[in-house]
């Protein structure tokens, strides 16, 4: 006898609340970032209690990988919604690809980058805050894609990647790449939670790129004056 696992329903109130928290919290964090430095990396306080860089990056980024992976693999988590014009298989395939791109990013951050980094120790409170954020956002994006977002059968899209020497044009090419990555993710997902995360990312790491740019200008007298902080030829 075959037993069917019940499908999980979309928690619309939780998805909406977390998404609005990102949208409303983004400008607040943006204002904070323009007035002070987040105390890690080169801006770390000398006497703060810290975690080794490799362990810190794993602990703070892994929740955004493990939580969606768990939600994807657990029985009863296959309740993909399909669009009115599409079949169940189309919605499942499109959502699976989008979740995999999300998890691929955090696999790199929590495993590959964490093993390769030679960065400075990270304050314990920063590790904790980042881990909580990654856990909540991992749940938000995975639950939204698994149970809330409606996909038509032809929702599969091509992924375009920018490549080349962006550091010749901007100081924060890595930040620009991540911003473009999550904007593309939001466009592909077509969901409010994905847009909210992309918006928060801009507010969070945009000022970080500007801070790095100003730091480079102070440190190096021959730093190219025509190079911008994060947007080529503009900012």
C-alpha positions as CSV (number, residue, x, y, z in Angstrom):
1,X,0.0,0.0,0.0
2,X,1.4,3.4,-1.0
3,X,1.2,6.2,1.5
4,X,1.2,9.8,0.3
5,X,3.1,12.4,2.3
6,X,1.0,15.6,3.0
7,X,2.2,18.7,1.3
8,X,3.3,21.6,3.4
9,X,1.2,24.7,2.9
10,X,2.6,28.1,2.2
11,X,3.1,30.1,5.4
12,X,2.2,33.4,3.8
13,X,2.3,35.5,6.9
14,X,5.8,34.3,7.8
15,X,7.0,34.8,4.3
16,X,5.5,38.3,4.1
17,X,6.8,39.3,7.5
18,X,10.4,38.2,6.9
19,X,10.4,39.8,3.4
20,X,9.2,43.1,4.8
21,X,11.7,42.9,7.6
22,X,14.5,42.7,4.9
23,X,13.0,45.6,2.9
24,X,12.5,47.9,5.9
25,X,15.7,46.8,7.6
26,X,17.8,47.4,4.5
27,X,17.7,51.2,4.6
28,X,18.3,51.1,8.4
29,X,21.3,49.0,7.9
30,X,22.4,51.1,5.0
31,X,22.3,54.2,7.2
32,X,24.3,52.4,9.9
33,X,26.9,51.2,7.3
34,X,27.4,54.8,6.1
35,X,28.1,56.1,9.6
36,X,30.2,53.3,11.1
37,X,32.2,50.2,10.1
38,X,31.0,46.8,10.9
39,X,33.7,45.5,13.3
40,X,35.3,42.7,11.4
41,X,38.1,42.2,8.9
42,X,40.3,45.3,8.7
43,X,37.9,47.2,10.9
44,X,37.9,44.7,13.8
45,X,38.4,46.0,17.4
46,X,41.7,44.8,18.7
47,X,40.4,43.2,21.9
48,X,37.2,41.7,20.7
49,X,36.6,37.9,21.4
50,X,37.0,36.2,18.0
51,X,36.5,33.0,16.2
52,X,39.2,31.7,13.7
53,X,38.4,33.0,10.2
54,X,37.8,29.6,8.5
55,X,35.6,28.3,11.3
56,X,33.7,31.6,11.5
57,X,32.9,31.6,7.7
58,X,31.6,28.0,7.9
59,X,29.5,28.6,11.0
60,X,27.9,31.8,9.8
61,X,27.2,30.8,6.2
62,X,26.4,27.1,6.6
63,X,22.8,27.6,7.8
64,X,21.8,29.1,4.4
65,X,23.1,25.9,2.8
66,X,21.9,23.2,5.3
67,X,18.4,24.5,6.0
68,X,17.3,24.7,2.3
69,X,19.0,21.3,1.7
70,X,17.0,19.8,4.6
71,X,13.8,21.3,3.4
72,X,14.5,20.0,-0.1
73,X,15.2,16.4,1.0
74,X,12.8,15.8,3.8
75,X,9.7,13.7,3.1
76,X,6.7,15.8,2.5
77,X,8.7,18.7,1.2
78,X,8.0,18.1,-2.4
79,X,4.7,20.1,-2.5
80,X,5.7,22.3,-5.4
81,X,2.9,24.5,-6.8
82,X,2.4,24.7,-10.5
83,X,1.0,27.5,-12.5
84,X,-2.4,27.5,-14.1
85,X,-0.8,27.0,-17.5
86,X,1.9,24.6,-16.4
87,X,2.3,21.1,-15.0
88,X,3.6,19.9,-11.7
89,X,6.9,18.8,-13.3
90,X,7.6,22.3,-14.7
91,X,7.1,23.9,-11.3
92,X,9.3,21.3,-9.6
93,X,12.1,21.6,-12.1
94,X,12.2,25.4,-12.1
95,X,12.1,25.6,-8.3
96,X,14.8,22.9,-7.9
97,X,17.1,24.8,-10.2
98,X,16.6,28.1,-8.4
99,X,17.1,26.5,-4.9
100,X,20.3,24.7,-6.2
101,X,21.7,28.1,-7.4
102,X,21.0,29.5,-4.0
103,X,22.6,26.6,-2.2
104,X,25.6,26.6,-4.7
105,X,26.4,30.1,-3.6
106,X,26.4,29.2,0.1
107,X,28.3,25.9,-0.5
108,X,31.1,28.0,-2.0
109,X,30.9,30.5,0.9
110,X,30.7,27.9,3.7
111,X,33.0,25.2,2.4
112,X,35.3,26.3,-0.4
113,X,35.8,29.9,0.6
114,X,36.0,29.0,4.3
115,X,38.8,26.5,3.6
116,X,40.7,28.9,1.4
117,X,40.4,32.2,3.3
118,X,43.3,33.7,5.1
119,X,41.3,36.4,6.6
120,X,41.4,37.8,10.1
121,X,39.5,36.3,13.1
122,X,35.8,37.3,13.2
123,X,34.2,38.6,16.4
124,X,31.9,36.0,17.9
125,X,28.9,38.4,17.9
126,X,29.3,39.0,14.2
127,X,29.4,35.2,13.6
128,X,26.2,34.7,15.7
129,X,24.3,37.6,13.9
130,X,25.4,36.3,10.5
131,X,24.4,32.7,11.3
132,X,20.9,33.8,12.5
133,X,20.4,36.0,9.4
134,X,21.5,33.1,7.1
135,X,19.2,30.7,8.8
136,X,16.2,32.9,8.5
137,X,17.0,33.9,5.0
138,X,17.6,30.2,4.0
139,X,14.2,29.3,5.4
140,X,12.6,32.2,3.7
141,X,14.0,31.6,0.2
142,X,13.6,27.8,0.4
143,X,10.0,27.8,1.8
144,X,9.0,30.5,-0.7
145,X,10.3,28.6,-3.7
146,X,9.1,25.2,-2.4
147,X,5.6,26.1,-1.3
148,X,4.6,29.6,-2.2
149,X,5.9,30.7,-5.7
150,X,3.8,29.7,-8.7
151,X,5.8,28.7,-11.8
152,X,4.5,28.1,-15.3
153,X,5.8,25.0,-17.0
154,X,8.1,27.0,-19.2
155,X,9.6,28.9,-16.3
156,X,13.1,27.6,-16.9
157,X,15.5,30.5,-17.7
158,X,19.1,30.8,-18.8
159,X,21.6,32.0,-16.4
160,X,24.0,34.8,-17.6
161,X,27.2,35.5,-15.9
162,X,29.4,38.5,-16.1
163,X,33.2,37.8,-16.5
164,X,36.3,39.9,-17.1
165,X,38.5,42.4,-15.3
166,X,35.9,44.3,-13.3
167,X,38.5,45.3,-10.8
168,X,39.9,47.6,-13.5
169,X,36.8,49.6,-13.2
170,X,35.6,49.3,-9.6
171,X,37.2,48.6,-6.2
172,X,34.3,46.4,-5.1
173,X,34.0,44.0,-8.0
174,X,33.3,41.1,-5.7
175,X,30.5,43.1,-4.0
176,X,29.1,44.1,-7.4
177,X,29.2,40.5,-8.5
178,X,27.2,39.4,-5.5
179,X,24.7,42.2,-6.0
180,X,24.2,41.2,-9.6
181,X,23.9,37.6,-8.6
182,X,21.1,38.2,-6.2
183,X,19.3,40.7,-8.5
184,X,19.4,38.0,-11.1
185,X,18.1,35.4,-8.6
186,X,15.2,37.7,-7.7
187,X,14.4,38.2,-11.4
188,X,14.5,34.5,-12.0
189,X,12.5,33.6,-8.9
190,X,10.0,36.4,-9.5
191,X,9.1,36.4,-5.8
192,X,8.8,39.1,-3.1
193,X,11.2,37.2,-0.7
194,X,13.9,37.0,-3.4
195,X,13.5,40.7,-4.2
196,X,13.6,41.6,-0.5
197,X,16.9,39.7,-0.1
198,X,18.4,41.3,-3.2
199,X,17.4,44.7,-1.9
200,X,18.8,44.0,1.6
201,X,22.1,42.8,-0.1
202,X,22.4,46.1,-1.9
203,X,21.9,48.0,1.3
204,X,24.3,45.8,3.2
205,X,27.4,45.4,1.0
206,X,27.0,48.5,-1.2
207,X,28.4,50.7,1.6
208,X,31.1,48.1,2.3
209,X,32.4,48.6,-1.2
210,X,32.5,52.3,-0.7
211,X,34.3,51.9,2.6
212,X,36.9,49.7,0.9
213,X,37.3,52.2,-2.0
214,X,38.0,55.1,0.4
215,X,40.4,52.9,2.3
216,X,42.4,52.0,-0.9
217,X,42.6,55.7,-1.8
218,X,44.1,56.5,1.6
219,X,46.5,53.5,1.6
220,X,47.9,53.8,-1.9
221,X,49.0,57.1,-3.4
222,X,49.1,55.7,-6.9
223,X,45.6,54.1,-6.7
224,X,43.8,54.8,-9.9
225,X,41.6,57.9,-9.3
226,X,39.3,57.1,-12.2
227,X,38.3,53.8,-10.6
228,X,34.9,53.8,-8.9
229,X,33.7,52.1,-5.8
230,X,31.0,49.7,-7.0
231,X,29.3,51.0,-10.2
232,X,31.6,51.5,-13.2
233,X,31.8,55.2,-14.3
234,X,29.2,56.3,-11.8
235,X,29.7,55.5,-8.1
